[in-house]
Amino acid sequence: MWYPGHIKKAKESIKKNLKIVDAVLELLDARAPYASRAYEYESLFRNKQKILIMNKYDICDQEKTEKWIDLYKEKGYVVLKTNLKSENIKKFLENKVAKHIPLNYKEKRAIIVGVPNVGKSTFINRFKGKKSTTIGNTPGVTKGVQWITVNKEIKILDTPGILFPELYNKSIKNKLMAIGSIKGDDVTKDDAVFYIFDYLKVNYPHYLDNIVEKGSSKENAYEFILEFAKKRNFIKKGGIGDYYRGRNTFLKDFNDGIFGRVTLESPEDYEQIKI
């Protein structure tokens, strides 16, 4: 499902380089503020200053995500919000991030970490103004580490995406697949789509009316995807919707924020969702 060998090397690199940085920038997906920390942050980052950056804030349910922000702030984290599609990353680093990084060297140094596809490569590339790392939806595409010089006072160390080596919590898996952090086979993709459908049905039922025609079935995820496929003109012989094309497109559209502002978890549900 993901690449444990690459992730193990990434964690070893983080541990190796942690002693030469002053802070850890954790880039999170604002739609999954808990699930997108599916790595050993307490043991990995130890007593370093931790700054949580909620990316994709423009497509999250801001009311729900703000509750997570409040919770993390209560736990002592610095929490910042951003939308990489429109943010001037250089100014964001200089004006919002830098003041939270302690100065122990001749310049402020931070390491940036995050699960795959959370926007970390985009963060680096938009800041640099050129493609310095490979961007894609394939988890783990960024293989090495590199220093990024923001200005003479700030340096950022980029790292590959990280995750737990094993995930046993099915809800966390589904959320990570929904936000594009892990890939899957037919079974796990079905699980993720059914999870998203059930979540929208309970928490954002009006979005379902916008995704398919009113009057279409919204009781069964499989039938819903068939209707979605027909609306996208993914039709097989006999006028039946192509379920697999519909399912894969549904996952992509959700990850892209096409359906509306959604946050997949609430702090009130912590005991049920915790890893």
N, C-alpha and C positions, 0 to 999 in steps of 0.2 A: 504493500500500500504506500509506503514511503521508503526512504533510503537510509537505513540505520547506520550504514558504514560512513556515509557523508556526515550524518548528524553527530555521530560519535567524534569524528575528527573536528567538527565545528565546535563542540563543547570543549574538547581538549585545547583548541586554539584560544577559546574564550578564557579558560582557566590560566593558560600560559600568559596571555596578554593583560589580564585583569590588573596585575600589579603595576602596570605602567599607565593606567588611566585613572581618572578622578571620579567618573560617574558612569552609570549604565543607562542608556536610553532604550527603554522597552517600547517598541512600536506594536500597538494592539489594533485589532479591528473593533471599532466602536459598536458594531452589531453583536459582538461576542466578547465582551470585556473580560470574562472569566475564561472561557474556552480557549481564547487566543493567547493564554499564558500556560499552555499545556507543555510545560517543561519545568525543570527543577530550579526555579528562580531563587528559592531561599538558599540552597546549597551552592548554586553556581555563582551567585553574585555577592554572597556573604554580606559584609558591612558597607559595601559601596553605596554611595548616593544613588538612588533609583528614581528615574524620571519616566513616568508612563505617558506615552503619546498616543492619544486616541485618534487613529486615522479613520477615514471614511465617515467622519462625523456628519457629513451632508446627507448620507443615506441611512443613518440609524434613527431609531425612535429616540429622540433626544430626551424626552421625559424619563424613559427607562434608563438610558445610558447615564444621565446625570445622577441617578441614584447610585450607580456604580462609582462614578467619580467622587461623590460625597463619601462613600464607604472607603475608597482607597485613600482619600485625603485624611480620613479619621485614623487610618492605619499608618499615617506618616509619610505617604508617598507625595511627590510632586506630580500633578496630573495636568497635561496640556491637551488641547483639542486642535485638530487640523483636518483639512481636506486637500490632499496632495494634487488634486486636479486644478486647484486655483491658488494654492498657497505659494508665496515667494519663499522658497525653502531657505535661501541664504539669510533673508531678513528674519525668518522664523527662528533660525538657529541663533542669530546674533541678538535679537531683541527679546525672545521669549525663553529660549533654552539656556543660553550661556550664563545668565545670572544665577542659575541653579547648580552650575558645575563648580566645585571647589577648585582653587588654584594651588597646585602643589608643584608644578613644573614651570618652565618659562612660558608655556601656553596652557590653556585649559584643554584637557583631553577627556574624551568620552568614547565608549564603545557602544555601537548600536546593534540591537538584537531583536529577533522576532520569529514567529512561526513562518513557514513558507507562504508566499502570496499575500502577506499582510500589507505590502506596499513598501517594504524596506529598500528594494532595488530602485523603485521609482523615486523614493526619497533621495537617494544618493544621486541618481542620474539627473533628476530635475534640478538639484542643487548645482551640479557640475556643469549643466548645460550641454552635456554630450553623453553618449552611451559608454559608460565606463564599466558597467556590469551587464550581464545578459538579463533581459526582462522577459518573463513568460508566465504562463499559467501552470507550468510543470513544476511541482514542488522540488526544491533543492537545486535549482539551476545555477545559483551563484556558488561557485566551488571554493574560492580562495578568500583571503582577507586582504584589505588594503587600507592605507591611511588616506583620508580626505582632508585637505587643508582648506578650511572655511575662510580664514584670514590669518594674520600673523598671531592672533590671540587664541584661535580655536582650531583643534584638530579632532576629527572623528574617525574611529576605526570601524570599518565595515566588516561584517561576518556573514557566513551562509546561514540559511534558515535552520532553526532547531525545533525539536519536538521531544516528547517522551519516547524512549525506544519502543515501548508497548503502551497501548491504550485499551483499557478494559471497560471504560465507561461508554456505553453505546450512544448516550446523548451527546457527549463531548465529540465523539467520532462524527456524528451526524452534523453537528454545528461546524466542525472543521471542514467537512466536505461541502457544506452549504456556502462557506466563505472562500472555498477554493484552496484550502491549505493542504489537503490530502487528496490523492486520487483514489479510485476504487474500481471494483469490478461491477458486473451487473447487479449482484446481490446488494452490495453496499451502496450503490447509486440508488437502487430502489428504496433502500432504508432511508437514505437522506431525503429523497423526494417525498416519500410518505410522511416523514417527520416534518418537513417544511409545510406540506399541505395541512396536516393536522394542527400545526402551530398557527398557521394563518387562519384556519377555520375558527379556532378558539379566540385568538387575540386580535386578528385583523380581518374579519370576515368580509368587509367591504372591498378588500383588495381582490378577493376571489371573483367578485362580480366584474371587476375591471379586466381580469385576465382572460376570462372566457365570456361567451354571450350570456346575458341574463336568461334564466330558465334552464341553463345547462346543469348537469348533475354536479353537485358540490358535496355529496355525501360520501363518495368513494374516490380515493386518490387515483386509482388506476383509470376509472372512467373519466375523471377530471382531466388527466393527462391526455387521454384519447381526444377529448374535446379541444384541449389546448393545441394538440397536434393538427387537428383539422382547421382550426383558426389560422394556424401558421402555414396552411396548405401542405402539410406533411401527410399525404394521403396515399394509402396503398390500394391495390386492386379491390374493387368492391365498395370503394368509398369509405373504408375504415381508416381512422387515424393511425399514423405510424407511431406506436408507443415509444420506441427506443429513441427516435429522433426528437420526439416531443419531450421525453424525459431529459435528455441531455441538454436540449435548448432551455428547458425550464430551469435546470440547475445553473446554466450560464447566465440566464437573465436575472435569476435571483442574486447571484454573486455580483452582477453588474449594477444591482440596485434598481432594475427596471420597474419592479412591481410597486415600489413605494418605500417609505421609511419603516424599517423593521429592526428591532433588537430582540435577539433570540433567548435572552435570559434576564432574570431579575434577581437582585440581592436577596429578596424575600424567599427565593427558592434555593438558597445556597446549600442547605442540608441535603436537598434532593439531587443537586447537580454536581456537588463537589467530587473531585477525583479521589 
